[in-house]
Amino acid sequence: MKTASRGLWISVDGVDGVGKSTLANHLVSQFSASVLAPEFSDSPIGSYLRQAVQSNPHYISPSLIEQSLLFLAEFFRIYEVF
């Protein structure tokens, strides 16, 4: 696991077509030591969430707690890699 370091984690969120990718790429170009993290990892959870969000973005799991934990697990998977 990575040790804590100084820096910023900027999250860009919004509905389809509002320019999230454009904004994210612009931010990367403005910060010298920046990294653009993927939306989902290649892990089994990341692959599941990528497919689920594309097919039915408002229903991932019948349990809201399970859904939240899946997204949190995926976030920390990506966070630890970058």
N, C-alpha and C positions, 0 to 999 in steps of 0.2 A: 504494500500500500504506500502511496506517495505521502511524503511529509507535507505539512501545510506550508504554503509560500504566499508571498504577497502578490496580489493581482486582482483582476476583475473577472467575473463570470457574467457575461451579458447574454440574456435569453431574449430571442426575438420570437414573438408569438402573434398569431392572427389567422383569420380565415383565408381560404384559398384565393390567390390572385391579388393580394394586397401589396406584394413586393417584399416579402420576408427575405427571400434569397438575395434580392438586389440590395437590400439594406445590410444584410449580414456580410455580403461580399465587399460592400463599401466600408463597413467597419473594419474588416480585416485589412483593407488597403490603408487605413488611417492609423493603425496601431502597429508599430514595428515588430513586436514580439507576439503577435496574435496567432491563434490557431482556430480554424473553423471546425468545430466538432460535428459529427454526423447527427442527424435527427434520431436515428436508431443504430444500435450496434449490430454486429453479425452474430450475436449470441442467440440461443434459442428463444429467449424472451424478446429480444429485439426483433427477430424475424417474425415472431407471432404478432407483436404489436404493430409492426409495419403493415402486415397483411390485414390485420383487424381494422386498423384506422382507414386503410384504403377501401375496404369493403363495407364497413358500417362504423363510421367514426364516433357515433353517439352511444354505441353499445359494445363494450369490450368484455364485460363480465356481468353476471346477474348480481354480484356482490360489489357494492361501491368500495368497500374496504379492500377487497381483492384487487379491483381495478386500480386503486390508488397505490397499493403496494407493488403492483407490476410496473407502473410508471416510475415509482421511486427506485425500484431495483434497477431498472434500465438507466435512469439518470446516473445513479452511482456507478454503474458499470462503465459508462462513458466518462464520467468525471475521473475515475481512477486511472483510466488509460491516458487521458490528456493531462 
